[in-house]
Amino acid sequence: MTVRSLLLSFVAGFWLFSPAHAAIELKMNGLHAPDHPVSMTHEFFAERVEALTKGEIKIDVHHARALGDAVESVQSIRNGTIAFFTVSSANLSQVDPRMDMYSLPFLFKNAKHYWWYLTSDRAREFVKPLEEKGIVVLAFMDSGARSFFAKEELSHPSKFVGKKIRTMASPVQIAMVEAFGGAGVPVAWGELYNALQTGVVDGAENNPPSIRSMKFYEVTKTLVLNEHARIPDIMIASKRVMDRLKPEQRAAIVQAGREAEAFMRGAWAADEKASLAFLKSLPDFKVIENVDKKPFLEKVSALLDREAKRLGVEEEVKFLLETQKNF
């Protein structure tokens, strides 16, 4: 064999096994520890994308804010630095103010009402304008009912006076805490433990799995299950990244997102039950159930009308409040 033929043979072999034929690797960021149900759902999503694309796409999953906190990661999604991320809809209000509708207190009557809406075409249409901002919604993710946890018992609005309560970067959440008599203080999720420990804030609001996974029970004393909000997390994709993929690859990712939504509902239900049992078992942490919600509702009734008008979502809020009677 001549030198020329050897060279041609080498080049042919190089192209056969070159990176051009390798899988596309995309990054996915997460805020939570690996054992959190959102993190487990990310792993499931990655497995399904690889299977549905027959190995053409592999997702490099990162946990515990490895690629940035919520606000930073949303921007990374928009510029295509990362491909996938799950974030609270409240944090998306910085991109589209209407998304803060989901932060409105007592918008959903219960879990059945919440999922009846989120699985509807109406909910999908509501979030579609995010695509104009570079964000593709793949799935709604359960994040349960949010309640207040603090160093002191916040079982009535009167107990909020003079208290600094951590919120997300959501004008609605800040207004809600103010309606209860406290001061809403936006703090990054990854900084909340230290903020509670050092007294930057007196309390916060979230769900039992998040309180457990972040060990907030070490720096607070009580959880009051007033269930003032059900704010969905949303699994999002970068439109810049999606637009570079083949149609069949995009379709596979959308399908994997729908499957991840169903997976998350089951994982969340199990973890929520286990987390609440864990918190109840702690000797130095008190869980207060059967809270009277009426005083909280009275404090935010005017806020619901005012914020719905400000956000331009009066019709959607009216629909959700009216349909509560069916659940």
DAGI-V796535 format. One record per residue. RES is the residue in one small letter. SS is DSSP state (A for helix, B for strand, O for the rest). BURIAL is I if it has 9 or more other ideal C-beta (glycine too) atoms within 8 Angstrom, else O. D_LAST is the distance of its C-alpha to the last C-alpha in whole Angstrom. Layout:
BEGIN
RES|SS|BURIAL|D_LAST / RES|SS|BURIAL|D_LAST
END
This chain:
BEGIN
m|O|O|80 / t|O|O|80 / v|A|O|79 / r|A|O|77 / s|A|O|76 / l|A|I|74 / l|A|O|73 / l|A|O|71 / s|A|I|70 / f|A|O|68 / v|A|O|67 / a|A|O|65 / g|A|O|64 / f|A|O|62 / w|A|O|60 / l|A|O|59 / f|O|O|58 / s|O|O|57 / p|A|O|54 / a|A|O|53 / h|A|O|52 / a|O|O|50 / a|O|O|47 / i|B|I|45 / e|B|O|44 / l|B|I|41 / k|B|I|39 / m|B|I|36 / n|B|I|35 / g|O|I|33 / l|O|I|32 / h|O|I|32 / a|O|I|34 / p|O|O|34 / d|O|O|32 / h|O|I|29 / p|A|I|26 / v|A|I|27 / s|A|I|30 / m|A|I|30 / t|A|I|28 / h|A|I|31 / e|A|I|33 / f|A|I|31 / f|A|I|31 / a|A|I|35 / e|A|O|36 / r|A|I|34 / v|A|I|35 / e|A|I|39 / a|A|O|38 / l|A|I|37 / t|O|I|40 / k|O|O|42 / g|O|O|43 / e|O|O|44 / i|B|I|41 / k|B|I|41 / i|B|I|39 / d|B|O|40 / v|B|I|37 / h|O|I|38 / h|O|I|36 / a|O|I|36 / r|O|I|37 / a|O|O|40 / l|O|I|40 / g|O|O|39 / d|O|I|36 / a|A|I|33 / v|A|I|34 / e|A|O|37 / s|A|I|36 / v|A|I|34 / q|A|O|37 / s|A|I|39 / i|A|I|36 / r|A|I|37 / n|A|I|41 / g|O|I|40 / t|O|O|42 / i|O|I|39 / a|O|I|37 / f|B|I|34 / f|B|I|31 / t|B|I|28 / v|B|I|27 / s|B|I|24 / s|A|I|23 / a|A|I|24 / n|A|I|28 / l|A|I|28 / s|A|I|28 / q|A|O|31 / v|O|I|32 / d|O|I|29 / p|A|O|28 / r|A|I|25 / m|A|I|23 / d|A|I|23 / m|A|I|20 / y|A|I|18 / s|A|I|20 / l|O|I|18 / p|O|I|17 / f|O|I|13 / l|O|I|13 / f|O|I|10 / k|O|O|7 / n|O|O|8 / a|A|I|9 / k|A|O|7 / h|A|I|6 / y|A|I|10 / w|A|I|11 / w|A|I|10 / y|A|I|12 / l|A|I|15 / t|O|O|15 / s|O|O|16 / d|A|O|19 / r|A|O|18 / a|A|I|18 / r|A|I|21 / e|A|O|23 / f|A|O|22 / v|A|I|24 / k|A|O|26 / p|A|O|29 / l|A|I|29 / e|A|I|32 / e|A|O|34 / k|A|I|34 / g|O|I|35 / i|B|I|32 / v|B|I|30 / v|B|I|27 / l|B|I|26 / a|B|I|23 / f|B|I|20 / m|B|I|21 / d|O|I|18 / s|O|I|19 / g|O|I|17 / a|O|I|16 / r|B|I|19 / s|B|I|21 / f|B|I|24 / f|B|I|27 / a|B|I|31 / k|O|I|34 / e|O|I|33 / e|O|I|30 / l|O|I|27 / s|O|O|25 / h|O|O|25 / p|A|I|26 / s|A|O|30 / k|A|I|30 / f|A|I|30 / v|O|O|33 / g|O|O|36 / k|O|I|34 / k|B|I|34 / i|B|I|31 / r|B|I|31 / t|B|I|28 / m|O|I|28 / a|O|I|30 / s|O|I|28 / p|A|I|28 / v|A|I|25 / q|A|I|25 / i|A|I|28 / a|A|I|27 / m|A|I|24 / v|A|I|27 / e|A|I|29 / a|A|I|27 / f|A|I|26 / g|O|I|30 / g|O|I|31 / a|B|O|33 / g|B|I|31 / v|B|I|33 / p|B|I|33 / v|O|I|34 / a|O|O|34 / w|A|I|33 / g|A|O|36 / e|A|O|37 / l|A|I|35 / y|A|I|36 / n|A|O|40 / a|A|I|38 / l|A|I|36 / q|A|O|40 / t|A|O|42 / g|O|O|40 / v|O|I|39 / v|O|I|36 / d|O|I|35 / g|B|I|31 / a|B|I|28 / e|B|I|25 / n|B|I|23 / n|O|I|22 / p|A|I|24 / p|A|I|25 / s|A|I|27 / i|A|I|28 / r|A|I|29 / s|A|I|31 / m|O|I|33 / k|O|O|34 / f|A|I|33 / y|A|I|33 / e|A|O|36 / v|O|I|36 / t|O|I|34 / k|O|I|33 / t|B|I|29 / l|B|I|26 / v|B|I|23 / l|B|I|20 / n|B|I|18 / e|B|I|16 / h|B|I|17 / a|B|I|16 / r|O|I|15 / i|O|I|18 / p|O|I|18 / d|B|I|22 / i|B|I|24 / m|B|I|26 / i|B|I|29 / a|B|I|32 / s|B|I|35 / k|A|I|36 / r|A|I|40 / v|A|I|40 / m|A|I|37 / d|A|O|40 / r|O|O|43 / l|O|I|41 / k|O|O|42 / p|A|O|39 / e|A|O|39 / q|A|I|38 / r|A|I|36 / a|A|O|34 / a|A|I|34 / i|A|I|33 / v|A|I|30 / q|A|I|29 / a|A|I|30 / g|A|I|27 / r|A|I|24 / e|A|I|26 / a|A|I|26 / e|A|I|22 / a|A|O|21 / f|A|I|24 / m|A|I|22 / r|A|I|19 / g|A|O|21 / a|A|I|23 / w|A|I|21 / a|A|I|19 / a|A|I|22 / d|A|I|24 / e|A|I|21 / k|A|O|22 / a|A|O|26 / s|A|I|26 / l|A|I|24 / a|A|O|26 / f|A|I|29 / l|A|I|29 / k|A|O|28 / s|A|O|32 / l|O|O|34 / p|O|O|36 / d|O|O|36 / f|O|I|32 / k|B|O|30 / v|B|I|26 / i|B|I|24 / e|O|O|21 / n|O|O|19 / v|O|I|20 / d|O|O|19 / k|O|I|17 / k|A|O|18 / p|A|I|21 / f|A|I|20 / l|A|I|18 / e|A|O|21 / k|A|I|23 / v|A|I|21 / s|A|O|20 / a|A|O|23 / l|A|I|23 / l|A|I|20 / d|A|O|22 / r|A|O|25 / e|A|I|24 / a|A|I|22 / k|A|O|25 / r|A|O|27 / l|A|I|26 / g|O|O|26 / v|O|I|22 / e|A|O|21 / e|A|O|19 / e|A|I|17 / v|A|I|16 / k|A|I|15 / f|A|I|13 / l|A|I|11 / l|A|I|11 / e|A|O|10 / t|A|I|8 / q|A|I|6 / k|A|O|5 / n|A|O|4 / f|O|I|0
END
